[in-house]
C-alpha cells in the first residue's frame, strides 16, 4: 500500500488520548489515527449514501405515508404488532 504523509493539529486532550490508546494497545499513534480515520470515513460515507438513496426514492415518489409508519411503530412490542408498511 502506498502511503502519504499529512500533518494536522489536534487539541491537546485528543493527542493525549491518542498517545494513551497507542501505548495501551502497543500500536503506533499513526496506526491508531489511520484506524480512526478509516472508521470515520466508512461511517460518514454510509450515511451520505443512505441520504442520497433516500432523496432519489423521494424524487421518484417511492415513499411511505407518515400515518402508516406511525401506526406500525405504535404497534411494536404489542400482541397486535403490524407488518412494516410498503412504499406506495
MIKE-913601 format. One record per residue (C-alpha): residue number from 1; residue in one letter; x, y negated, z. Coordinates in pm, 1 decimal. Layout:
// residues N
<rec NUM, 'A', <X, Y, Z>>
...
This chain:
// residues 88
<rec 1, 'X', <0.0, 0.0, 0.0>>
<rec 2, 'X', <133.6, -339.5, -98.4>>
<rec 3, 'X', <118.1, -595.0, 179.0>>
<rec 4, 'X', <149.6, -967.9, 205.7>>
<rec 5, 'X', <230.4, -1190.1, 499.3>>
<rec 6, 'X', <-11.4, -1453.0, 623.9>>
<rec 7, 'X', <10.6, -1688.9, 913.6>>
<rec 8, 'X', <-273.4, -1800.1, 1134.6>>
<rec 9, 'X', <-332.8, -1988.6, 1453.4>>
<rec 10, 'X', <-504.0, -1804.3, 1735.7>>
<rec 11, 'X', <-643.2, -1950.8, 2053.9>>
<rec 12, 'X', <-410.7, -1860.1, 2339.6>>
<rec 13, 'X', <-662.8, -1631.1, 2510.8>>
<rec 14, 'X', <-722.2, -1438.9, 2187.7>>
<rec 15, 'X', <-348.6, -1398.1, 2131.8>>
<rec 16, 'X', <-315.4, -1265.5, 2486.3>>
<rec 17, 'X', <-596.9, -1016.5, 2427.0>>
<rec 18, 'X', <-427.8, -901.4, 2107.0>>
<rec 19, 'X', <-98.7, -853.4, 2289.9>>
<rec 20, 'X', <-270.4, -662.3, 2568.5>>
<rec 21, 'X', <-453.6, -435.6, 2322.5>>
<rec 22, 'X', <-134.4, -367.2, 2129.0>>
<rec 23, 'X', <51.0, -275.1, 2446.1>>
<rec 24, 'X', <-223.7, -50.4, 2582.0>>
<rec 25, 'X', <-267.1, 133.2, 2250.4>>
<rec 26, 'X', <105.8, 143.1, 2179.2>>
<rec 27, 'X', <42.7, -20.3, 1842.7>>
<rec 28, 'X', <181.9, -338.5, 1697.0>>
<rec 29, 'X', <-8.3, -664.5, 1715.8>>
<rec 30, 'X', <-5.4, -661.4, 1336.5>>
<rec 31, 'X', <-174.1, -319.1, 1325.7>>
<rec 32, 'X', <-442.4, -427.4, 1572.7>>
<rec 33, 'X', <-505.2, -752.2, 1385.0>>
<rec 34, 'X', <-535.5, -570.0, 1049.7>>
<rec 35, 'X', <-785.4, -322.9, 1201.6>>
<rec 36, 'X', <-988.9, -610.0, 1347.0>>
<rec 37, 'X', <-994.0, -791.1, 1012.3>>
<rec 38, 'X', <-1091.8, -470.2, 827.1>>
<rec 39, 'X', <-1382.0, -413.9, 1067.2>>
<rec 40, 'X', <-1494.8, -775.3, 1040.7>>
<rec 41, 'X', <-1485.8, -772.7, 660.5>>
<rec 42, 'X', <-1672.5, -440.0, 646.4>>
<rec 43, 'X', <-1944.3, -573.1, 875.9>>
<rec 44, 'X', <-1980.9, -907.5, 702.1>>
<rec 45, 'X', <-1976.6, -750.7, 353.9>>
<rec 46, 'X', <-2252.2, -509.0, 454.3>>
<rec 47, 'X', <-2463.3, -792.3, 590.9>>
<rec 48, 'X', <-2419.1, -1012.2, 283.4>>
<rec 49, 'X', <-2502.1, -719.4, 53.6>>
<rec 50, 'X', <-2817.5, -639.8, 253.9>>
<rec 51, 'X', <-2928.4, -1004.1, 236.4>>
<rec 52, 'X', <-2868.9, -1017.3, -139.0>>
<rec 53, 'X', <-3066.6, -693.4, -187.6>>
<rec 54, 'X', <-3349.9, -832.7, 24.6>>
<rec 55, 'X', <-3358.5, -1153.1, -176.6>>
<rec 56, 'X', <-3364.8, -953.9, -501.8>>
<rec 57, 'X', <-3653.9, -745.4, -366.1>>
<rec 58, 'X', <-3842.0, -1061.0, -268.3>>
<rec 59, 'X', <-3777.4, -1217.7, -608.5>>
<rec 60, 'X', <-3914.6, -900.6, -772.1>>
<rec 61, 'X', <-4221.7, -906.0, -546.9>>
<rec 62, 'X', <-4121.7, -592.8, -352.3>>
<rec 63, 'X', <-4236.3, -695.4, -6.2>>
<rec 64, 'X', <-4442.1, -559.4, 281.9>>
<rec 65, 'X', <-4727.8, -758.3, 431.3>>
<rec 66, 'X', <-4639.8, -905.4, 771.2>>
<rec 67, 'X', <-4959.0, -779.0, 937.3>>
<rec 68, 'X', <-4884.5, -425.1, 813.8>>
<rec 69, 'X', <-4538.0, -437.9, 970.1>>
<rec 70, 'X', <-4676.6, -587.0, 1291.4>>
<rec 71, 'X', <-4937.6, -309.6, 1321.7>>
<rec 72, 'X', <-4672.4, -45.4, 1258.3>>
<rec 73, 'X', <-4431.0, -188.6, 1519.0>>
<rec 74, 'X', <-4711.3, -225.0, 1774.3>>
<rec 75, 'X', <-4784.9, 145.8, 1735.5>>
<rec 76, 'X', <-4430.3, 253.5, 1826.6>>
<rec 77, 'X', <-4399.7, 477.8, 2134.2>>
<rec 78, 'X', <-4772.6, 542.1, 2144.6>>
<rec 79, 'X', <-4964.6, 859.3, 2076.5>>
<rec 80, 'X', <-5101.7, 689.4, 1765.0>>
<rec 81, 'X', <-4769.1, 587.6, 1609.7>>
<rec 82, 'X', <-4821.8, 494.0, 1245.3>>
<rec 83, 'X', <-4613.7, 571.4, 938.8>>
<rec 84, 'X', <-4397.2, 283.9, 811.9>>
<rec 85, 'X', <-4581.6, 63.6, 563.6>>
<rec 86, 'X', <-4487.7, 78.9, 195.6>>
<rec 87, 'X', <-4397.2, -200.6, -42.9>>
<rec 88, 'X', <-4686.6, -324.6, -249.6>>
